[in-house]
Amino acid sequence: MPNITEKLRDSKAFYVAAGAGDLAVEKIREVPERINRLQERTDPKDLGGAALAYVTHVGGRAAEVVDGLAERGKKIVSRVERQKATQQLEDSVKSTARKAKATAGPAKDTAKDTAKKIGN
C-alpha cells in the first residue's frame, strides 16, 4: 500500500501546486519592470480591448499552463528531494518511526501491567 509521500508523487495536482508556487515567485520578481514598460506604451482608452484579448488568450492556454506547472513542480520536488538536508530529514524520520514502533510494544505491556495492578 503506497504511503502518503508516494501518493503525493503520483498526484498531478501536487506538482501543479509546487510549480505554481515557483512560477508565482518568478513572476512577482518581474512585476515592477513589467509595470514600468506598460505605463510607457499603453493608452488608457485601449485597456478594455487589451483586457478582453488577454482573457481570451489565457482561457485558451489553461490546460497548457496546468501541464507546464506540473512539469515545473516535478523538477522543483526532484531538486528538493536530492538535497542533502531533505535526505537527512527523511533518514531522521525513518529512525524516529522505528524507535516509536520499538517503544510501542513495551509501553503497551507496561500499561497493561499497571492497569492490572490498579485493578487489584
DRENDO-1510 file (C-alpha; in Angstrom, 1 decimal, always signed):
<recs>
REC; n; res; u; v; w
REC; 1; MET; +0.0; +0.0; +0.0 .
REC; 2; PRO; +1.5; +3.3; -1.0 .
REC; 3; ASN; +2.3; +5.8; +1.7 .
REC; 4; ILE; +1.3; +9.5; +1.6 .
REC; 5; THR; +4.6; +10.5; +0.0 .
REC; 6; GLU; +4.2; +8.1; -2.8 .
REC; 7; LYS; +0.6; +9.2; -3.3 .
REC; 8; LEU; +1.7; +12.8; -3.5 .
REC; 9; ARG; +4.4; +11.9; -6.0 .
REC; 10; ASP; +1.7; +10.3; -8.2 .
REC; 11; SER; -0.6; +13.3; -8.0 .
REC; 12; LYS; -0.5; +15.8; -10.8 .
REC; 13; ALA; -2.2; +18.4; -8.5 .
REC; 14; PHE; +0.7; +18.2; -6.1 .
REC; 15; TYR; +3.2; +19.0; -8.8 .
REC; 16; VAL; +0.9; +21.7; -10.2 .
REC; 17; ALA; +0.8; +23.4; -6.8 .
REC; 18; ALA; +4.6; +23.2; -6.5 .
REC; 19; GLY; +5.1; +24.5; -10.0 .
REC; 20; ALA; +2.5; +27.3; -9.4 .
REC; 21; GLY; +4.4; +28.4; -6.3 .
REC; 22; ASP; +7.7; +28.5; -8.1 .
REC; 23; LEU; +6.2; +30.4; -11.1 .
REC; 24; ALA; +4.5; +32.9; -8.8 .
REC; 25; VAL; +7.8; +33.8; -7.2 .
REC; 26; GLU; +9.4; +34.2; -10.6 .
REC; 27; LYS; +6.6; +36.4; -11.9 .
REC; 28; ILE; +6.4; +38.5; -8.8 .
REC; 29; ARG; +10.0; +39.4; -9.3 .
REC; 30; GLU; +9.1; +40.7; -12.8 .
REC; 31; VAL; +6.2; +42.9; -11.8 .
REC; 32; PRO; +8.0; +46.2; -11.2 .
REC; 33; GLU; +9.7; +46.0; -14.6 .
REC; 34; ARG; +6.5; +45.0; -16.4 .
REC; 35; ILE; +4.5; +47.8; -14.9 .
REC; 36; ASN; +7.1; +50.4; -16.0 .
REC; 37; ARG; +7.0; +49.0; -19.6 .
REC; 38; LEU; +3.2; +49.0; -19.7 .
REC; 39; GLN; +2.9; +52.6; -18.4 .
REC; 40; GLU; +5.3; +53.8; -21.2 .
REC; 41; ARG; +3.4; +52.2; -24.1 .
REC; 42; THR; -0.3; +51.9; -23.1 .
REC; 43; ASP; -3.0; +54.3; -24.0 .
REC; 44; PRO; -5.7; +54.1; -21.3 .
REC; 45; LYS; -8.5; +54.0; -23.9 .
REC; 46; ASP; -7.1; +50.7; -25.3 .
REC; 47; LEU; -7.2; +48.9; -22.0 .
REC; 48; GLY; -10.7; +47.4; -22.5 .
REC; 49; GLY; -9.8; +45.7; -25.8 .
REC; 50; ALA; -6.4; +44.6; -24.5 .
REC; 51; ALA; -8.0; +43.1; -21.4 .
REC; 52; LEU; -10.6; +41.1; -23.5 .
REC; 53; ALA; -7.8; +39.8; -25.8 .
REC; 54; TYR; -5.8; +38.8; -22.8 .
REC; 55; VAL; -8.6; +36.9; -21.1 .
REC; 56; THR; -9.4; +35.1; -24.3 .
REC; 57; HIS; -5.8; +34.1; -24.8 .
REC; 58; VAL; -5.4; +33.0; -21.2 .
REC; 59; GLY; -8.6; +30.9; -21.3 .
REC; 60; GLY; -7.3; +29.0; -24.3 .
REC; 61; ARG; -4.0; +28.2; -22.7 .
REC; 62; ALA; -5.3; +27.0; -19.3 .
REC; 63; ALA; -4.6; +23.3; -20.0 .
REC; 64; GLU; -1.2; +24.0; -21.3 .
REC; 65; VAL; -0.4; +26.1; -18.2 .
REC; 66; VAL; -1.5; +23.3; -15.9 .
REC; 67; ASP; +0.7; +20.8; -17.7 .
REC; 68; GLY; +3.6; +23.2; -17.6 .
REC; 69; LEU; +3.1; +23.8; -13.9 .
REC; 70; ALA; +3.0; +20.1; -13.2 .
REC; 71; GLU; +6.3; +19.6; -15.1 .
REC; 72; ARG; +7.8; +22.6; -13.3 .
REC; 73; GLY; +6.6; +21.2; -10.0 .
REC; 74; LYS; +8.2; +17.8; -10.7 .
REC; 75; LYS; +11.5; +19.5; -11.3 .
REC; 76; ILE; +11.3; +21.5; -8.0 .
REC; 77; VAL; +10.2; +18.5; -6.0 .
REC; 78; SER; +13.0; +16.4; -7.6 .
REC; 79; ARG; +15.6; +19.1; -6.8 .
REC; 80; VAL; +14.4; +19.4; -3.2 .
REC; 81; GLU; +14.4; +15.6; -2.8 .
REC; 82; ARG; +18.0; +15.4; -3.9 .
REC; 83; GLN; +19.2; +18.0; -1.4 .
REC; 84; LYS; +21.3; +16.6; +1.5 .
REC; 85; ALA; +19.1; +18.3; +4.1 .
REC; 86; THR; +16.0; +16.6; +2.7 .
REC; 87; GLN; +17.7; +13.2; +2.7 .
REC; 88; GLN; +18.9; +13.7; +6.3 .
REC; 89; LEU; +15.4; +14.6; +7.4 .
REC; 90; GLU; +14.0; +11.5; +5.7 .
REC; 91; ASP; +16.6; +9.4; +7.5 .
REC; 92; SER; +15.7; +11.0; +10.8 .
REC; 93; VAL; +12.0; +10.4; +10.3 .
REC; 94; LYS; +12.6; +6.8; +9.5 .
REC; 95; SER; +14.8; +6.4; +12.5 .
REC; 96; THR; +12.2; +8.1; +14.8 .
REC; 97; ALA; +9.4; +5.9; +13.3 .
REC; 98; ARG; +11.5; +2.7; +14.1 .
REC; 99; LYS; +12.2; +3.9; +17.6 .
REC; 100; ALA; +8.5; +4.7; +18.1 .
REC; 101; LYS; +7.5; +1.2; +16.9 .
REC; 102; ALA; +10.1; -0.4; +19.1 .
REC; 103; THR; +8.9; +1.5; +22.1 .
REC; 104; ALA; +5.2; +1.0; +21.5 .
REC; 105; GLY; +5.2; -2.7; +22.4 .
REC; 106; PRO; +6.9; -2.4; +25.8 .
REC; 107; ALA; +4.8; +0.7; +26.6 .
REC; 108; LYS; +1.6; -1.3; +25.9 .
REC; 109; ASP; +2.8; -4.1; +28.1 .
REC; 110; THR; +3.7; -1.6; +30.9 .
REC; 111; ALA; +0.3; +0.0; +30.6 .
REC; 112; LYS; -1.5; -3.4; +30.8 .
REC; 113; ASP; +0.6; -4.4; +33.9 .
REC; 114; THR; -0.2; -1.1; +35.5 .
REC; 115; ALA; -3.9; -1.4; +34.8 .
REC; 116; LYS; -3.9; -4.9; +36.3 .
REC; 117; LYS; -2.1; -3.7; +39.5 .
REC; 118; ILE; -4.5; -0.8; +39.8 .
REC; 119; GLY; -7.5; -3.1; +39.3 .
REC; 120; ASN; -6.3; -5.5; +42.0 .
</recs>
